[in-house]
Amino acid sequence: MTTHIDDAQKKLGSVIRERRRAAGISQEAFATEVGIHRTYIGAVERGERNVSLANILRIARALNVSAAQLFNEAGL
């Protein structure tokens, strides 16, 4: 079960990183916009954090997409 969750975290983090980069936003600027510390955003993007629903919603809002879109792009 842990491997499945780890894979899901990595897939979601990768999608978040790709969208942030495509928007031309630095990790630091993005973290400020979202209201989350830069190191936390980095850990989310690397799939090291089990990010909360509240933070997923904040991240999605900052990327101008729905949380459902992020999950869909990650294949979740």
N, CA, C and O atoms as a Tinker XYZ file with bonds, in Angstrom:
   304  protein
     1  N      0.830000   -1.196000    0.000000    73     2
     2  CA     0.000000    0.000000    0.000000    64     1     3
     3  C      0.872000    1.256000    0.000000    63     2     4     5
     4  O      0.562000    2.221000   -0.700000    81     3
     5  N      1.938000    1.255000    0.762000    73     3     6
     6  CA     2.791000    2.430000    0.842000    64     5     7
     7  C      3.363000    2.794000   -0.522000    63     6     8     9
     8  O      3.437000    3.976000   -0.859000    81     7
     9  N      3.763000    1.815000   -1.304000    73     7    10
    10  CA     4.324000    2.080000   -2.627000    64     9    11
    11  C      3.313000    2.792000   -3.507000    63    10    12    13
    12  O      3.666000    3.726000   -4.227000    81    11
    13  N      2.056000    2.362000   -3.458000    73    11    14
    14  CA     1.000000    3.002000   -4.242000    64    13    15
    15  C      0.842000    4.469000   -3.833000    63    14    16    17
    16  O      0.705000    5.343000   -4.689000    81    15
    17  N      0.862000    4.730000   -2.551000    73    15    18
    18  CA     0.735000    6.103000   -2.053000    64    17    19
    19  C      1.964000    6.909000   -2.447000    63    18    20    21
    20  O      1.837000    8.053000   -2.883000    81    19
    21  N      3.141000    6.333000   -2.302000    73    19    22
    22  CA     4.372000    7.024000   -2.703000    64    21    23
    23  C      4.343000    7.374000   -4.181000    63    22    24    25
    24  O      4.726000    8.478000   -4.569000    81    23
    25  N      3.889000    6.435000   -5.008000    73    23    26
    26  CA     3.793000    6.684000   -6.446000    64    25    27
    27  C      2.814000    7.814000   -6.734000    63    26    28    29
    28  O      3.089000    8.676000   -7.568000    81    27
    29  N      1.685000    7.816000   -6.054000    73    27    30
    30  CA     0.674000    8.855000   -6.254000    64    29    31
    31  C      1.231000   10.222000   -5.870000    63    30    32    33
    32  O      1.007000   11.207000   -6.574000    81    31
    33  N      1.951000   10.282000   -4.761000    73    31    34
    34  CA     2.552000   11.551000   -4.325000    64    33    35
    35  C      3.546000   12.057000   -5.362000    63    34    36    37
    36  O      3.581000   13.250000   -5.663000    81    35
    37  N      4.351000   11.155000   -5.907000    73    35    38
    38  CA     5.351000   11.541000   -6.914000    64    37    39
    39  C      4.687000   12.014000   -8.202000    63    38    40    41
    40  O      5.125000   12.997000   -8.800000    81    39
    41  N      3.642000   11.329000   -8.629000    73    39    42
    42  CA     2.927000   11.727000   -9.840000    64    41    43
    43  C      2.286000   13.099000   -9.667000    63    42    44    45
    44  O      2.404000   13.956000  -10.542000    81    43
    45  N      1.607000   13.309000   -8.540000    73    43    46
    46  CA     0.964000   14.598000   -8.296000    64    45    47
    47  C      2.014000   15.696000   -8.192000    63    46    48    49
    48  O      1.840000   16.774000   -8.761000    81    47
    49  N      3.087000   15.437000   -7.483000    73    47    50
    50  CA     4.159000   16.416000   -7.348000    64    49    51
    51  C      4.766000   16.792000   -8.677000    63    50    52    53
    52  O      5.081000   17.957000   -8.917000    81    51
    53  N      4.932000   15.814000   -9.539000    73    51    54
    54  CA     5.486000   16.063000  -10.863000    64    53    55
    55  C      4.570000   16.969000  -11.684000    63    54    56    57
    56  O      5.041000   17.875000  -12.371000    81    55
    57  N      3.277000   16.727000  -11.611000    73    55    58
    58  CA     2.307000   17.560000  -12.330000    64    57    59
    59  C      2.352000   18.991000  -11.796000    63    58    60    61
    60  O      2.322000   19.946000  -12.572000    81    59
    61  N      2.423000   19.137000  -10.488000    73    59    62
    62  CA     2.483000   20.470000   -9.883000    64    61    63
    63  C      3.749000   21.194000  -10.354000    63    62    64    65
    64  O      3.693000   22.362000  -10.739000    81    63
    65  N      4.875000   20.503000  -10.321000    73    63    66
    66  CA     6.136000   21.104000  -10.774000    64    65    67
    67  C      6.048000   21.508000  -12.249000    63    66    68    69
    68  O      6.437000   22.618000  -12.610000    81    67
    69  N      5.545000   20.623000  -13.092000    73    67    70
    70  CA     5.430000   20.919000  -14.522000    64    69    71
    71  C      4.552000   22.139000  -14.770000    63    70    72    73
    72  O      4.904000   23.003000  -15.573000    81    71
    73  N      3.428000   22.214000  -14.097000    73    71    74
    74  CA     2.526000   23.353000  -14.283000    64    73    75
    75  C      3.148000   24.646000  -13.764000    63    74    76    77
    76  O      3.006000   25.698000  -14.388000    81    75
    77  N      3.834000   24.573000  -12.631000    73    75    78
    78  CA     4.482000   25.769000  -12.080000    64    77    79
    79  C      5.545000   26.270000  -13.040000    63    78    80    81
    80  O      5.610000   27.464000  -13.334000    81    79
    81  N      6.374000   25.367000  -13.525000    73    79    82
    82  CA     7.437000   25.747000  -14.465000    64    81    83
    83  C      6.856000   26.295000  -15.765000    63    82    84    85
    84  O      7.360000   27.277000  -16.309000    81    83
    85  N      5.796000   25.659000  -16.262000    73    83    86
    86  CA     5.158000   26.123000  -17.503000    64    85    87
    87  C      4.612000   27.543000  -17.337000    63    86    88    89
    88  O      4.553000   28.314000  -18.296000    81    87
    89  N      4.218000   27.872000  -16.117000    73    87    90
    90  CA     3.718000   29.214000  -15.833000    64    89    91
    91  C      4.861000   30.216000  -15.640000    63    90    92    93
    92  O      4.628000   31.419000  -15.530000    81    91
    93  N      6.093000   29.707000  -15.601000    73    91    94
    94  CA     7.255000   30.576000  -15.447000    64    93    95
    95  C      7.399000   31.170000  -14.058000    63    94    96    97
    96  O      7.909000   32.277000  -13.890000    81    95
    97  N      6.940000   30.417000  -13.060000    73    95    98
    98  CA     6.975000   30.889000  -11.673000    64    97    99
    99  C      8.066000   30.132000  -10.922000    63    98   100   101
   100  O      8.141000   28.905000  -10.990000    81    99
   101  N      8.908000   30.871000  -10.207000    73    99   102
   102  CA     9.930000   30.215000   -9.393000    64   101   103
   103  C      9.253000   29.506000   -8.220000    63   102   104   105
   104  O      8.132000   29.834000   -7.831000    81   103
   105  N      9.957000   28.545000   -7.683000    73   103   106
   106  CA     9.430000   27.818000   -6.536000    64   105   107
   107  C      9.178000   28.771000   -5.365000    63   106   108   109
   108  O      8.175000   28.649000   -4.662000    81   107
   109  N     10.076000   29.699000   -5.166000    73   107   110
   110  CA     9.935000   30.645000   -4.054000    64   109   111
   111  C      8.726000   31.560000   -4.245000    63   110   112   113
   112  O      7.954000   31.774000   -3.310000    81   111
   113  N      8.563000   32.100000   -5.453000    73   111   114
   114  CA     7.421000   32.977000   -5.732000    64   113   115
   115  C      6.112000   32.199000   -5.620000    63   114   116   117
   116  O      5.116000   32.713000   -5.111000    81   115
   117  N      6.125000   30.963000   -6.097000    73   115   118
   118  CA     4.932000   30.122000   -6.018000    64   117   119
   119  C      4.565000   29.843000   -4.566000    63   118   120   121
   120  O      3.399000   29.931000   -4.182000    81   119
   121  N      5.560000   29.510000   -3.773000    73   119   122
   122  CA     5.316000   29.231000   -2.355000    64   121   123
   123  C      4.704000   30.446000   -1.666000    63   122   124   125
   124  O      3.785000   30.311000   -0.858000    81   123
   125  N      5.213000   31.623000   -1.985000    73   123   126
   126  CA     4.669000   32.847000   -1.404000    64   125   127
   127  C      3.217000   33.038000   -1.826000    63   126   128   129
   128  O      2.368000   33.383000   -1.004000    81   127
   129  N      2.935000   32.816000   -3.097000    73   127   130
   130  CA     1.570000   32.970000   -3.607000    64   129   131
   131  C      0.607000   31.991000   -2.941000    63   130   132   133
   132  O     -0.522000   32.344000   -2.598000    81   131
   133  N      1.070000   30.764000   -2.766000    73   131   134
   134  CA     0.228000   29.730000   -2.171000    64   133   135
   135  C      0.100000   29.924000   -0.657000    63   134   136   137
   136  O     -0.908000   29.545000   -0.061000    81   135
   137  N      1.126000   30.514000   -0.044000    73   135   138
   138  CA     1.115000   30.693000    1.407000    64   137   139
   139  C      1.690000   29.501000    2.140000    63   138   140   141
   140  O      1.324000   29.218000    3.281000    81   139
   141  N      2.606000   28.798000    1.463000    73   139   142
   142  CA     3.262000   27.614000    2.013000    64   141   143
   143  C      4.767000   27.828000    1.891000    63   142   144   145
   144  O      5.224000   28.453000    0.934000    81   143
   145  N      5.530000   27.327000    2.833000    73   143   146
   146  CA     6.983000   27.514000    2.803000    64   145   147
   147  C      7.592000   26.863000    1.565000    63   146   148   149
   148  O      7.119000   25.819000    1.115000    81   147
   149  N      8.641000   27.475000    1.012000    73   147   150
   150  CA     9.296000   26.992000   -0.193000    64   149   151
   151  C      9.789000   25.558000   -0.054000    63   150   152   153
   152  O      9.662000   24.773000   -0.994000    81   151
   153  N     10.345000   25.202000    1.092000    73   151   154
   154  CA    10.854000   23.841000    1.259000    64   153   155
   155  C      9.718000   22.817000    1.253000    63   154   156   157
   156  O      9.906000   21.679000    0.822000    81   155
   157  N      8.549000   23.221000    1.729000    73   155   158
   158  CA     7.378000   22.333000    1.701000    64   157   159
   159  C      6.947000   22.110000    0.255000    63   158   160   161
   160  O      6.670000   20.979000   -0.146000    81   159
   161  N      6.890000   23.194000   -0.531000    73   159   162
   162  CA     6.532000   23.073000   -1.948000    64   161   163
   163  C      7.525000   22.151000   -2.652000    63   162   164   165
   164  O      7.127000   21.300000   -3.447000    81   163
   165  N      8.815000   22.316000   -2.363000    73   163   166
   166  CA     9.832000   21.457000   -2.960000    64   165   167
   167  C      9.596000   19.993000   -2.625000    63   166   168   169
   168  O      9.719000   19.123000   -3.487000    81   167
   169  N      9.258000   19.726000   -1.373000    73   167   170
   170  CA     9.002000   18.350000   -0.945000    64   169   171
   171  C      7.749000   17.791000   -1.617000    63   170   172   173
   172  O      7.704000   16.610000   -1.960000    81   171
   173  N      6.739000   18.628000   -1.804000    73   171   174
   174  CA     5.522000   18.201000   -2.506000    64   173   175
   175  C      5.870000   17.845000   -3.943000    63   174   176   177
   176  O      5.460000   16.798000   -4.444000    81   175
   177  N      6.626000   18.717000   -4.608000    73   175   178
   178  CA     6.990000   18.486000   -6.005000    64   177   179
   179  C      7.850000   17.231000   -6.188000    63   178   180   181
   180  O      7.796000   16.589000   -7.237000    81   179
   181  N      8.626000   16.890000   -5.191000    73   179   182
   182  CA     9.453000   15.675000   -5.265000    64   181   183
   183  C      8.686000   14.426000   -4.812000    63   182   184   185
   184  O      9.214000   13.316000   -4.882000    81   183
   185  N      7.454000   14.603000   -4.354000    73   183   186
   186  CA     6.647000   13.476000   -3.899000    64   185   187
   187  C      7.007000   12.989000   -2.526000    63   186   188   189
   188  O      6.706000   11.849000   -2.173000    81   187
   189  N      7.646000   13.828000   -1.741000    73   187   190
   190  CA     8.084000   13.442000   -0.398000    64   189   191
   191  C      7.054000   13.764000    0.681000    63   190   192   193
   192  O      7.176000   13.295000    1.813000    81   191
   193  N      6.052000   14.550000    0.343000    73   191   194
   194  CA     5.042000   14.968000    1.317000    64   193   195
   195  C      3.685000   14.408000    0.954000    63   194   196   197
   196  O      3.310000   14.368000   -0.218000    81   195
   197  N      2.960000   13.982000    1.952000    73   195   198
   198  CA     1.568000   13.609000    1.790000    64   197   199
   199  C      0.763000   14.885000    2.017000    63   198   200   201
   200  O      0.316000   15.170000    3.128000    81   199
   201  N      0.594000   15.632000    0.956000    73   199   202
   202  CA     0.021000   16.968000    1.031000    64   201   203
   203  C     -1.469000   16.891000    1.382000    63   202   204   205
   204  O     -2.187000   16.022000    0.887000    81   203
   205  N     -1.918000   17.802000    2.236000    73   203   206
   206  CA    -3.314000   17.814000    2.674000    64   205   207
   207  C     -4.230000   18.317000    1.568000    63   206   208   209
   208  O     -3.785000   18.983000    0.633000    81   207
   209  N     -5.489000   17.997000    1.684000    73   207   210
   210  CA    -6.477000   18.452000    0.720000    64   209   211
   211  C     -6.522000   19.979000    0.685000    63   210   212   213
   212  O     -6.623000   20.573000   -0.388000    81   211
   213  N     -6.448000   20.608000    1.846000    73   211   214
   214  CA    -6.469000   22.072000    1.904000    64   213   215
   215  C     -5.319000   22.660000    1.091000    63   214   216   217
   216  O     -5.510000   23.630000    0.357000    81   215
   217  N     -4.135000   22.081000    1.216000    73   215   218
   218  CA    -2.988000   22.592000    0.464000    64   217   219
   219  C     -3.085000   22.265000   -1.022000    63   218   220   221
   220  O     -2.637000   23.053000   -1.854000    81   219
   221  N     -3.660000   21.123000   -1.366000    73   219   222
   222  CA    -3.875000   20.803000   -2.779000    64   221   223
   223  C     -4.801000   21.848000   -3.394000    63   222   224   225
   224  O     -4.560000   22.317000   -4.506000    81   223
   225  N     -5.840000   22.207000   -2.685000    73   223   226
   226  CA    -6.771000   23.224000   -3.186000    64   225   227
   227  C     -6.087000   24.578000   -3.341000    63   226   228   229
   228  O     -6.337000   25.286000   -4.316000    81   227
   229  N     -5.237000   24.942000   -2.403000    73   227   230
   230  CA    -4.494000   26.205000   -2.494000    64   229   231
   231  C     -3.534000   26.189000   -3.676000    63   230   232   233
   232  O     -3.410000   27.180000   -4.396000    81   231
   233  N     -2.859000   25.068000   -3.873000    73   231   234
   234  CA    -1.921000   24.924000   -4.987000    64   233   235
   235  C     -2.673000   25.000000   -6.315000    63   234   236   237
   236  O     -2.257000   25.710000   -7.230000    81   235
   237  N     -3.776000   24.269000   -6.414000    73   235   238
   238  CA    -4.570000   24.276000   -7.649000    64   237   239
   239  C     -5.055000   25.688000   -7.964000    63   238   240   241
   240  O     -4.988000   26.129000   -9.112000    81   239
   241  N     -5.535000   26.387000   -6.960000    73   239   242
   242  CA    -6.019000   27.758000   -7.160000    64   241   243
   243  C     -4.894000   28.647000   -7.692000    63   242   244   245
   244  O     -5.113000   29.446000   -8.603000    81   243
   245  N     -3.708000   28.514000   -7.134000    73   243   246
   246  CA    -2.569000   29.325000   -7.576000    64   245   247
   247  C     -2.151000   28.980000   -9.001000    63   246   248   249
   248  O     -1.590000   29.820000   -9.704000    81   247
   249  N     -2.423000   27.747000   -9.431000    73   247   250
   250  CA    -2.097000   27.320000  -10.793000    64   249   251
   251  C     -3.254000   27.558000  -11.768000    63   250   252   253
   252  O     -3.150000   27.260000  -12.958000    81   251
   253  N     -4.359000   28.099000  -11.244000    73   251   254
   254  CA    -5.554000   28.380000  -12.058000    64   253   255
   255  C     -6.153000   27.127000  -12.694000    63   254   256   257
   256  O     -6.602000   27.144000  -13.840000    81   255
   257  N     -6.147000   26.053000  -11.927000    73   255   258
   258  CA    -6.768000   24.800000  -12.354000    64   257   259
   259  C     -7.554000   24.241000  -11.177000    63   258   260   261
   260  O     -7.436000   24.726000  -10.052000    81   259
   261  N     -8.345000   23.233000  -11.441000    73   259   262
   262  CA    -9.056000   22.569000  -10.349000    64   261   263
   263  C     -8.169000   21.459000   -9.777000    63   262   264   265
   264  O     -7.247000   20.972000  -10.431000    81   263
   265  N     -8.474000   21.085000   -8.559000    73   263   266
   266  CA    -7.759000   19.963000   -7.957000    64   265   267
   267  C     -8.013000   18.710000   -8.793000    63   266   268   269
   268  O     -7.119000   17.878000   -8.949000    81   267
   269  N     -9.218000   18.572000   -9.327000    73   267   270
   270  CA    -9.555000   17.425000  -10.165000    64   269   271
   271  C     -8.638000   17.366000  -11.397000    63   270   272   273
   272  O     -8.218000   16.284000  -11.806000    81   271
   273  N     -8.332000   18.521000  -11.982000    73   271   274
   274  CA    -7.434000   18.547000  -13.139000    64   273   275
   275  C     -6.049000   18.041000  -12.761000    63   274   276   277
   276  O     -5.437000   17.281000  -13.512000    81   275
   277  N     -5.555000   18.457000  -11.605000    73   275   278
   278  CA    -4.233000   18.014000  -11.159000    64   277   279
   279  C     -4.229000   16.498000  -10.983000    63   278   280   281
   280  O     -3.306000   15.820000  -11.434000    81   279
   281  N     -5.262000   15.968000  -10.328000    73   279   282
   282  CA    -5.355000   14.519000  -10.116000    64   281   283
   283  C     -5.473000   13.788000  -11.447000    63   282   284   285
   284  O     -4.845000   12.749000  -11.650000    81   283
   285  N     -6.275000   14.332000  -12.346000    73   283   286
   286  CA    -6.464000   13.706000  -13.655000    64   285   287
   287  C     -5.149000   13.659000  -14.435000    63   286   288   289
   288  O     -4.805000   12.627000  -15.011000    81   287
   289  N     -4.420000   14.765000  -14.456000    73   287   290
   290  CA    -3.149000   14.802000  -15.165000    64   289   291
   291  C     -2.137000   13.838000  -14.558000    63   290   292   293
   292  O     -1.269000   13.309000  -15.254000    81   291
   293  N     -2.259000   13.620000  -13.264000    73   291   294
   294  CA    -1.357000   12.688000  -12.577000    64   293   295
   295  C     -1.805000   11.241000  -12.744000    63   294   296   297
   296  O     -1.113000   10.317000  -12.316000    81   295
   297  N     -2.954000   11.051000  -13.362000    73   295   298
   298  CA    -3.475000    9.697000  -13.556000    64   297   299
   299  C     -4.008000    9.077000  -12.294000    63   298   300   301
   300  O     -3.951000    7.861000  -12.111000    81   299
   301  N     -4.527000    9.916000  -11.422000    73   299   302
   302  CA    -5.035000    9.420000  -10.129000    64   301   303
   303  C     -6.546000    9.440000  -10.081000    63   302   304
   304  O     -7.136000    9.058000   -9.070000    81   303
